[in-house]
Amino acid sequence: MIRPVRVVIVDSGVHAAHPHINGVHGGVGVDSAGELHDDYVDRLGHGTAVTAVIREKAPTAQISVAKVFDRELAASAAALEAACDWAISQRADLVNLSLGTRNPAHAPALAKAVSRVRHSGAIVVAAGLDGGVSWLPGTLPGAWSVTLDWTVPRDQCRVQVDGHAVSFLASGYPRPIPGVPPERNLQGLSFAVANVTGLLAAMFDRFDRW
């Protein structure tokens, strides 16, 4: 029996009725203490834009969202850990983290969260190196990190394998908005991560999953 690829997007939630989204399977909100609640409505627009990128490339994917941002693009390590554990409970195949922290104090807890996700069989796709900054958890062992490369077409990515570590180079342009020039739209590493997740979801969708 073939099932759709399952993607969990950890971000600012989603406007599920947006025409670029076409609905989501479900979602959850996560507060700064790591407690779950029912509000996963996007009040920033970032999560909706990230979801639109993935939906464009993988239209049949089963997308769920874990909202860790609410009024600003800031979240606690506890929220990220809880979101990763919720993704495991949803039996995710891919966990998109178009975000990161530079605080090394969070590395041990986030490394354990990534390890739990990997042991569940899912893949964490997250922000990696950017302008000399090593974002966590994307640069931790087990995560598939993404680096921004504006020369890569938006419908492609480049793969780098170093031993057991897998990383990607991808464009930072999101899904185009009709009538809006690309330079005036949201752009950056967040959308490079989403572009990679969408391409992986489309590729995984070609394989049988039981």
Phi and psi in degrees as a GROMACS rama.xvg file:
@    title "Ramachandran Plot"
@    xaxis  label "Phi"
@    yaxis  label "Psi"
@TYPE xy
-88.5086  132.338  ILE-2
-119.965  156.733  ARG-3
-67.9639  152.061  PRO-4
-65.2113  138.183  VAL-5
-102.841  122.622  ARG-6
-120.346  128.886  VAL-7
-110.945  125.944  VAL-8
-106.175  117.88  ILE-9
-97.6908  110.58  VAL-10
-165.639  -139.949  ASP-11
-98.7589  19.8947  SER-12
90.8143  -158.882  GLY-13
-157.409  149.281  VAL-14
-95.4385  94.7967  HIS-15
-64.151  -25.14  ALA-16
-84.1795  -3.37601  ALA-17
-59.4973  138.448  HIS-18
-61.0373  -22.0208  PRO-19
-83.9656  -5.56339  HIS-20
-103.529  -45.2456  ILE-21
60.9289  37.4535  ASN-22
85.5021  157.036  GLY-23
-130.313  162.253  VAL-24
-71.5217  -31.9278  HIS-25
168.305  -176.858  GLY-26
-171.597  174.393  GLY-27
-152.624  150.377  VAL-28
-99.8303  148.652  GLY-29
-129.397  122.732  VAL-30
-85.61  178.796  ASP-31
-65.2055  -20.7364  SER-32
-89.2152  -1.29871  ALA-33
87.8889  10.3214  GLY-34
-85.007  142.074  GLU-35
-90.5695  147.246  LEU-36
-146.693  179.065  HIS-37
-90.9863  -8.1023  ASP-38
-88.2813  107.165  ASP-39
-122.892  25.7987  TYR-40
-71.7871  135.065  VAL-41
-82.8804  119.172  ASP-42
-106.327  1.18792  ARG-43
-114.12  -25.3894  LEU-44
92.008  -18.5973  GLY-45
-64.7095  -48.8283  HIS-46
-63.4999  -37.4299  GLY-47
-64.5823  -42.3245  THR-48
-64.7778  -40.5339  ALA-49
-63.9923  -44.8017  VAL-50
-62.6559  -38.0948  THR-51
-62.2068  -38.1874  ALA-52
-60.9533  -45.9666  VAL-53
-70.3314  -41.9382  ILE-54
-62.0753  -38.3355  ARG-55
-59.3947  -42.6503  GLU-56
-83.6705  -26.564  LYS-57
-131.772  72.8155  ALA-58
-63.481  -22.0866  PRO-59
-100.08  3.70449  THR-60
-64.5072  147.887  ALA-61
-90.2791  102.397  GLN-62
-100.346  130.253  ILE-63
-124.963  157.265  SER-64
-128.074  143.764  VAL-65
-118.711  113.11  ALA-66
-88.2904  114.085  LYS-67
-112.173  -14.6882  VAL-68
-105.192  142.338  PHE-69
-122.737  -79.6225  ASP-70
-95.2843  -10.7752  ARG-71
-151.228  160.773  GLU-72
-82.5225  67.3568  LEU-73
-145.905  135.826  ALA-74
-145.632  154.473  ALA-75
-84.3492  160.4  SER-76
-63.145  -35.3696  ALA-77
-62.4638  -38.2445  ALA-78
-66.5041  -41.6787  ALA-79
-64.8967  -41.4538  LEU-80
-60.5753  -47.6124  GLU-81
-63.9195  -37.6049  ALA-82
-64.2452  -40.8691  ALA-83
-63.9426  -41.4391  CYS-84
-66.5029  -36.093  ASP-85
-65.0981  -39.1854  TRP-86
-59.7453  -38.9857  ALA-87
-61.7209  -42.938  ILE-88
-64.1997  -23.7395  SER-89
-88.924  3.01996  GLN-90
57.6679  46.4982  ARG-91
-64.6882  148  ALA-92
-94.8173  -36.0247  ASP-93
-132.879  136.828  LEU-94
-119.53  114.777  VAL-95
-93.3543  121.297  ASN-96
-121.261  86.2579  LEU-97
-82.7481  55.5923  SER-98
-163.428  178.364  LEU-99
175.449  169.174  GLY-100
-127.638  149.568  THR-101
-98.2627  -1.37566  ARG-102
-79.433  109.996  ASN-103
-64.4966  -18.3814  PRO-104
-64.0092  -23.6173  ALA-105
-86.9799  -6.31584  HIS-106
-59.0424  -47.5333  ALA-107
-59.7549  -45.1542  PRO-108
-67.5295  -42.137  ALA-109
-69.1236  -33.3636  LEU-110
-62.8104  -40.331  ALA-111
-65.381  -38.5006  LYS-112
-64.6174  -44.3401  ALA-113
-61.5915  -41.7964  VAL-114
-61.2003  -41.7016  SER-115
-63.1512  -41.8594  ARG-116
-62.619  -45.8499  VAL-117
-63.3131  -40.0105  ARG-118
-67.3681  -21.3153  HIS-119
-78.1419  -11.2269  SER-120
101.266  -2.57662  GLY-121
-92.3173  166.634  ALA-122
-117.788  132.416  ILE-123
-94.101  119.974  VAL-124
-109.023  119.788  VAL-125
-147.811  164.479  ALA-126
-62.2042  133.676  ALA-127
-109.28  -119.497  GLY-128
-81.5661  139.794  LEU-129
-154.681  111.654  ASP-130
58.2582  36.0505  GLY-131
85.8136  -3.34653  GLY-132
-95.574  131.383  VAL-133
-98.2135  102.839  SER-134
-78.5362  141.271  TRP-135
-107.773  140.855  LEU-136
-91.677  7.49746  PRO-137
-61.4233  -27.2652  GLY-138
-98.875  10.439  THR-139
-86.3759  154.556  LEU-140
-56.9443  135.863  PRO-141
99.018  -25.2803  GLY-142
-83.4972  149.263  ALA-143
-96.8074  107.414  TRP-144
-89.4555  152.758  SER-145
-124.674  132.859  VAL-146
-116.435  143  THR-147
-73.0296  133.999  LEU-148
-146.409  104.61  ASP-149
-69.2556  -12.8641  TRP-150
-82.4628  -11.8978  THR-151
-83.6458  129.982  VAL-152
-58.802  149.578  PRO-153
-66.5873  -19.9285  ARG-154
-98.3353  16.6413  ASP-155
-138.623  169.28  GLN-156
-150.802  161.972  CYS-157
-110.849  137.392  ARG-158
-106.933  136.416  VAL-159
-124.051  130.639  GLN-160
-121.53  122.866  VAL-161
-127.849  96.8829  ASP-162
67.7181  -119.065  GLY-163
-97.2059  0.321714  HIS-164
-91.9516  132.667  ALA-165
-116.446  132.103  VAL-166
-140.45  166.869  SER-167
-136.531  153.138  PHE-168
-114.722  133.587  LEU-169
-152.833  160.564  ALA-170
-70.0672  148.351  SER-171
-97.7937  11.7165  GLY-172
-85.0321  135.39  TYR-173
-83.4606  -170.402  PRO-174
-64.7836  131.701  ARG-175
-63.6453  147.686  PRO-176
-108.639  121.68  ILE-177
-53.6663  130.182  PRO-178
85.2928  -4.42137  GLY-179
-110.662  118.947  VAL-180
-59.8012  143.875  PRO-181
-53.2251  -36.3679  PRO-182
-70.7263  -14.5686  GLU-183
-99.5972  -4.54735  ARG-184
-90.6093  165.641  ASN-185
-58.8869  146.111  LEU-186
-164.084  161.841  GLN-187
134.993  -168.28  GLY-188
-59.089  -34.9605  LEU-189
-52.7345  -40.1702  SER-190
-86.0273  -21.7735  PHE-191
-63.055  -42.775  ALA-192
-60.549  -47.5541  VAL-193
-63.4636  -38.7185  ALA-194
-59.8812  -42.2258  ASN-195
-66.1431  -45.6461  VAL-196
-59.9878  -42.9577  THR-197
-61.9793  -42.8637  GLY-198
-65.3744  -40.6866  LEU-199
-64.6874  -41.6237  LEU-200
-62.2181  -40.9542  ALA-201
-64.594  -38.6722  ALA-202
-68.6664  -45.4334  MET-203
-62.3715  -29.048  PHE-204
-67.1771  -11.7522  ASP-205
-82.9196  -10.9641  ARG-206
-106.037  150.68  PHE-207
-73.2303  138.993  ASP-208
-130.711  134.939  ARG-209
